[in-house]
Amino acid sequence: MTLRLWLRDRRVPAAIVVIGLAVGILQLLLWWTQGAPAEHDFVGPPRSGYTLINSRVTEYDVDGLPGLRVQSPHLERREGDESLYLNAPTFQMPAKQPGVPDWDGQSLYGWVNQQGTLLKLQGPVYMHRPAYTDAQGTPQPEATMHTSEITAWPKENRMETAEPALLTQGDSRMNGIGMRANLNDNHMELLHDVHGTLIPRQRNAPAQPGRDRPAASATRAGQEG
């Protein structure tokens, strides 16, 4: 019996053997061209470089002076980008002006990049500055801000958001869509669809010649009535 006749009678087993040899050769070629798979590859979410409970972080400027201060009950530093992830952070942003108090704030989540130059506050954000008296002796009422999803640059003391924002200062209220703020000069700007109520400050009217005596009489009459 010739080999040809033997293979014809056993076509199925012969085909299986040939296919097996071909698959083995292709596997060897694939391993040779791509190399062995890397060992200990990690698949999954980023791992924490470390975790801090009840953390306090202070960012310093180029002159070594304290700037942004952040506290969080839970802080994680990720291995991938070395950034900080914070839960329920509270923070203080200095006005960097003599006699002007810091802004205190809180948010749902926070994120700080590795260099400490970028801060993101996520979820509802609330900020408050207490009342004070400026260098000219003029009382400045307390101010508040309600918004969400803030991006801030701590070293420049700037922040902005594209979300709705409500600003109050004393009895005055302003709300709009989008906000920019520079805390170095206490400047806040609402960008779109702005509405509000502004209460002017009370100022003494200048005295006018010939009217001092009647005005005083009217004042006394009103007090007596």
Disulfide bonds with the S-S distance in Angstrom:
none
